[in-house]
Amino acid sequence: MLLRFALLLALSAGSLSAQITLRADQVVPPLGETTVTEFSIENEDGAATASIDALIAQSGANQTWDFTALVSQAETLTGTFTVESGATGPRSAESPFDQATRTTTLRFPPMMVDGETVTGTVRSYIREASDGLYTLGIVIVSEAGAQSFESSVKVTPDGALVAPPTYTFGTTWESTHVEDISLFGITNKRTESEVDGWGVRIVPGQSAPVPALRVRVTDTDLDANSVDVFYEFRTAAGVNANLDPDDSGFGFGPTASVTVPGATGTTAEDGAPDAAFSVGTPAPNPTTRRATILVQTSPPAEATVTVYDALGREAVAPVRQRVAGSRVVTLGVDGLAPGLYLVRVEADGQVATRALTIAR
């Protein structure tokens, strides 16, 4: 197990890292159903600006994009995500949706909005072709009691190219299309995409860094001559993290969102009091002498907390403590050289990994 973990860590070690290549079909998760938790920050008050801006600034080779520090400031929403074969839903002579080869459906649980219980469904239509993957649009349905509200975005004539057949660091592509947005009218758009970074992406709820490509997307409204830039983090499990410097041009400030897949009914989030196993973010981070990390287990279990350097070597002796409910574990790191380390927490057969930066 240690060897396997060391290989994962090596992805973030400069000379040992390996470039990755993704395929178009990896942008769409496999057919089936899973549970996802979305961590979303609408940063109107500027509280998370520095953290989001730091992630946006990380372009180029061999990066480590760590989203875990943003979780404490995020709203979370857990829903069911389904990927189906073939086109379903609205079809008409004017609709592009009947070209779809796959549809994805994201169902969110009931939410309270202005005192009313609201349920929501987002349905996306995708066309797989020999020259890549195209998005044909989305349909959003919200229901509150007996009332139902539907809006849609139709992308014509053939959809917008979201991925060529294969792509790696430096790959670029573009597409020109028309977006018919039911709320705002018709817009002529050009989308230019560039893979401007590669490395590993760390998100809450997953136990190890995952190889990722970062795609810089530039949307140009050809009628209004306005430009919107945002970033997608793509892995072999699809697009599951996004950064927007200006919240799609609406002026709300930087935003970030992360979608974490779960195996069954719920996904544990950092700091959730009812989670069977969850691990918080090390604090302070960066640190110079010591750090603490919150570990939660149910039922009680012995937790082993180990700090590894970028080559997968134990940096300090493992700390073993029995955890019943929750416990704050203190790590002494004052003897370590400056740099990026990973904190591995294991309890009752479950594992979580968090990044820790040592500064001097």
C-alpha positions in Angstrom: 0.0 0.0 0.0 2.9 2.4 0.8 4.4 1.9 -2.6 1.0 2.6 -4.3 0.6 5.8 -2.2 4.2 6.9 -3.0 3.4 6.6 -6.7 0.4 8.9 -6.2 2.5 11.4 -4.3 5.1 11.3 -7.1 2.6 13.0 -9.4 3.3 16.2 -7.5 7.0 15.8 -7.3 8.7 17.8 -10.1 11.1 15.4 -11.8 8.9 12.3 -11.3 5.6 13.7 -12.6 4.2 12.3 -15.8 2.1 14.2 -18.4 -1.4 12.9 -19.0 -3.7 12.6 -22.0 -7.5 12.6 -21.8 -10.1 11.4 -24.3 -13.4 13.1 -25.2 -15.4 10.3 -23.8 -13.7 10.9 -20.4 -15.5 14.2 -20.1 -18.8 12.3 -19.7 -18.9 9.9 -16.8 -19.8 6.2 -17.5 -23.4 5.2 -17.9 -25.2 4.8 -14.7 -26.2 6.6 -11.5 -24.2 8.0 -8.6 -24.5 10.5 -5.8 -22.7 13.8 -6.1 -22.0 16.6 -3.6 -21.4 20.0 -5.0 -19.3 22.5 -3.0 -20.1 26.0 -4.4 -18.8 29.4 -3.4 -20.6 32.5 -4.6 -18.0 35.0 -3.5 -20.1 38.2 -3.4 -18.6 39.3 -0.1 -15.0 38.7 -1.3 -14.2 36.2 1.6 -12.7 33.6 -0.7 -11.1 35.9 -3.3 -7.5 35.3 -2.3 -7.9 31.5 -2.3 -9.7 31.4 -5.7 -7.3 33.9 -7.3 -4.3 31.7 -6.1 -5.8 28.7 -7.9 -6.5 30.7 -11.0 -2.9 31.8 -11.1 -1.6 28.2 -11.2 -1.0 27.5 -14.8 1.7 25.5 -16.6 3.3 22.2 -15.9 3.3 20.0 -12.8 0.8 21.9 -10.7 -1.1 20.9 -7.5 -4.5 22.5 -7.3 -5.9 22.1 -3.8 -9.6 23.0 -3.3 -9.9 21.6 0.2 -9.2 25.0 1.9 -12.3 26.5 0.3 -14.7 24.0 1.7 -15.3 25.8 5.0 -16.6 28.8 3.0 -18.8 26.8 0.6 -22.4 25.9 0.4 -23.0 22.2 -0.2 -25.7 20.4 -2.1 -26.0 16.7 -2.6 -28.0 15.2 -5.4 -28.3 12.2 -7.8 -26.5 12.2 -11.1 -27.5 9.9 -13.9 -25.9 9.3 -17.3 -28.2 7.7 -20.0 -27.6 6.4 -23.5 -29.5 8.1 -26.3 -31.6 11.3 -26.4 -34.6 11.8 -24.2 -36.8 14.8 -23.3 -38.1 17.5 -25.6 -37.8 16.9 -29.3 -39.0 19.0 -32.2 -37.9 20.1 -35.7 -36.2 23.1 -34.2 -34.6 21.3 -31.3 -31.0 20.0 -31.4 -31.6 17.6 -28.5 -32.6 14.7 -30.8 -29.0 14.5 -32.0 -27.9 13.5 -28.5 -26.1 10.2 -28.0 -26.0 10.7 -24.2 -28.0 12.7 -21.7 -27.0 13.5 -18.2 -29.5 14.3 -15.5 -28.7 16.0 -12.2 -31.5 15.9 -9.6 -31.1 17.9 -6.5 -33.0 17.2 -3.2 -35.8 19.6 -2.1 -34.6 23.1 -1.1 -36.3 25.9 0.8 -36.5 29.1 -1.3 -38.4 32.1 0.0 -40.4 29.8 2.3 -41.3 27.3 -0.5 -40.0 23.8 -1.1 -38.3 23.7 -4.5 -37.0 20.7 -6.4 -34.7 21.0 -9.4 -33.5 19.0 -12.4 -30.8 19.9 -14.8 -30.7 17.8 -18.0 -27.7 18.1 -20.4 -27.6 16.8 -24.0 -24.3 15.5 -25.5 -23.4 14.4 -29.0 -20.4 12.1 -29.4 -18.7 12.3 -32.8 -15.5 11.2 -34.5 -14.0 14.7 -34.2 -14.9 15.1 -30.5 -17.6 15.7 -28.0 -20.3 18.4 -28.5 -22.7 19.9 -26.0 -26.2 20.5 -27.5 -27.7 22.4 -24.6 -29.5 22.0 -21.3 -33.0 22.1 -19.9 -33.6 23.3 -16.3 -36.9 22.4 -14.6 -37.8 23.8 -11.1 -41.0 22.8 -9.3 -42.6 24.5 -6.3 -45.9 23.0 -5.3 -48.2 23.0 -8.2 -46.0 25.4 -10.1 -43.3 24.4 -12.6 -40.8 26.6 -14.3 -38.7 25.5 -17.3 -35.8 27.2 -19.1 -33.4 26.0 -21.7 -30.2 26.7 -23.6 -30.1 25.3 -27.1 -26.8 25.2 -28.9 -27.1 25.1 -32.7 -26.5 24.1 -35.5 -24.3 21.2 -34.4 -23.4 22.0 -30.8 -20.3 23.5 -29.2 -17.1 21.4 -29.2 -16.1 20.8 -25.6 -13.3 18.3 -26.3 -11.4 16.9 -29.3 -10.8 13.1 -29.6 -7.7 13.3 -27.4 -6.0 16.2 -25.7 -3.0 17.0 -23.5 -1.1 20.0 -22.2 -1.0 22.8 -24.9 -4.0 21.4 -26.9 -6.3 24.2 -28.3 -9.6 24.1 -30.1 -12.5 26.4 -30.8 -16.1 26.4 -32.1 -18.6 29.0 -33.3 -22.2 28.4 -32.5 -25.6 30.0 -31.7 -27.0 29.9 -28.2 -30.7 30.3 -27.8 -31.2 31.0 -24.1 -34.9 31.0 -23.3 -34.6 33.8 -20.7 -32.2 36.1 -22.6 -32.6 35.5 -26.3 -30.2 34.4 -29.0 -26.5 35.0 -28.9 -23.8 34.3 -31.5 -20.8 32.9 -29.7 -17.3 31.7 -30.2 -15.7 29.4 -27.6 -11.9 29.0 -27.6 -10.3 26.4 -25.3 -6.7 25.8 -24.3 -5.2 23.2 -21.9 -3.1 25.7 -20.0 -2.0 23.5 -17.0 -1.5 19.9 -15.9 -0.8 18.2 -12.6 -2.9 16.9 -9.7 -6.2 18.1 -8.3 -7.1 17.7 -4.6 -10.8 18.0 -3.6 -12.7 17.3 -0.4 -14.2 13.8 0.0 -11.5 12.0 -2.1 -8.6 10.3 -0.5 -5.8 11.0 -2.9 -4.7 13.5 -5.5 -6.0 12.9 -9.0 -4.2 13.6 -12.3 -5.9 16.5 -14.0 -5.7 18.9 -17.0 -6.9 22.5 -16.6 -8.7 24.0 -19.6 -8.9 27.8 -20.0 -12.2 28.5 -21.8 -12.9 31.9 -23.4 -16.5 32.6 -24.4 -16.9 35.6 -26.8 -20.3 37.1 -27.5 -19.9 38.1 -31.1 -22.8 40.5 -31.1 -22.0 42.4 -27.9 -18.2 41.8 -28.3 -18.0 40.8 -24.6 -15.6 38.1 -23.3 -16.0 35.7 -20.4 -13.1 33.5 -19.2 -13.4 30.5 -16.9 -11.4 27.4 -16.0 -12.4 23.7 -16.0 -10.4 21.0 -14.2 -10.8 17.7 -16.1 -9.9 14.2 -14.9 -10.6 10.7 -16.2 -13.9 11.0 -14.2 -15.1 14.1 -16.1 -15.2 17.8 -15.4 -15.6 18.1 -11.7 -14.1 21.5 -10.7 -14.5 25.0 -12.0 -13.2 28.5 -11.4 -14.7 31.7 -12.7 -12.8 35.0 -12.1 -15.9 37.1 -12.5 -18.9 34.7 -12.1 -19.8 34.5 -15.8 -19.7 38.3 -16.2 -22.4 39.0 -13.7 -20.0 41.0 -11.4 -20.3 38.8 -8.3 -16.6 38.3 -8.0 -14.6 35.0 -8.3 -16.5 31.8 -7.8 -15.5 28.1 -7.4 -17.4 24.9 -7.5 -16.3 21.2 -7.0 -18.4 18.1 -7.7 -17.4 15.0 -5.7 -18.9 11.6 -6.7 -20.1 9.3 -4.0 -20.6 5.5 -4.1 -24.0 5.5 -2.4 -26.7 7.7 -0.8 -24.6 10.4 0.8 -21.1 11.9 0.5 -19.3 12.9 3.6 -18.1 16.5 3.6 -15.3 17.9 5.7 -16.5 18.8 9.2 -19.9 17.1 8.9 -20.9 16.0 12.4 -22.8 12.9 11.3 -20.2 11.5 8.8 -18.9 8.0 9.5 -15.4 9.1 8.6 -14.3 12.6 7.7 -11.1 14.6 7.9 -10.8 18.4 8.1 -8.2 20.7 6.5 -4.9 21.1 8.3 -4.6 24.4 10.2 -2.8 26.7 10.0 -1.9 26.0 6.4 0.8 27.1 5.5 2.5 26.4 8.9 6.0 26.7 10.4 6.1 24.6 13.5 2.9 22.6 14.1 -0.6 21.9 12.6 -3.8 20.4 13.8 -6.3 18.3 11.8 -9.8 17.3 12.8 -10.6 13.6 12.5 -14.2 12.2 12.9 -15.1 8.5 13.1 -18.3 6.6 13.9 -18.1 4.0 15.5 -14.9 4.7 17.5 -11.6 3.6 15.8 -7.9 4.0 16.0 -6.7 6.7 13.6 -3.1 6.8 12.2 -2.0 10.2 10.9 1.2 10.2 8.8 3.0 13.1 7.0 4.7 12.2 3.7 7.1 14.3 1.6 6.7 14.7 -2.2 8.7 11.4 -2.7 6.3 9.4 -0.6 8.7 9.1 2.4 7.5 9.4 6.0 8.5 12.9 7.0 7.7 12.5 10.8 6.8 9.5 12.9 3.1 8.4 12.5 0.7 9.7 15.2 -1.8 7.0 16.4 -4.8 8.1 18.5 -8.2 6.6 19.3 -11.0 8.7 18.0 -14.5 8.4 19.4 -16.7 10.9 17.6 -14.2 13.6 16.8 -10.7 14.5 17.8 -8.2 17.2 17.0 -4.8 15.6 16.2 -1.6 17.8 16.6 1.3 17.3 14.2 4.8 18.5 15.0 6.5 19.6 11.8 9.0 22.1 13.0 11.9 20.0 11.7 10.7 19.7 8.2 12.1 21.6 5.2 9.8 24.1 3.4 7.6 22.6 0.7 4.5 20.6 0.0 3.6 17.6 2.1 0.6 15.3 2.3 -1.1 14.2 5.5 -2.6 10.7 5.3 -5.3 9.7 7.8 -6.4 6.1 8.1 -9.1 4.8 10.4 -11.1 1.5 10.2 -9.9 0.8 6.7 -10.8 4.2 5.3 -8.2 6.7 4.1 -8.2 10.5 3.4 -5.4 12.7 2.2 -4.9 16.4 2.8 -2.2 18.8 1.5 0.0 20.7 4.0 2.5 23.4 3.1 5.5 24.1 5.3 6.9 27.7 5.2 9.9 29.2 6.9 
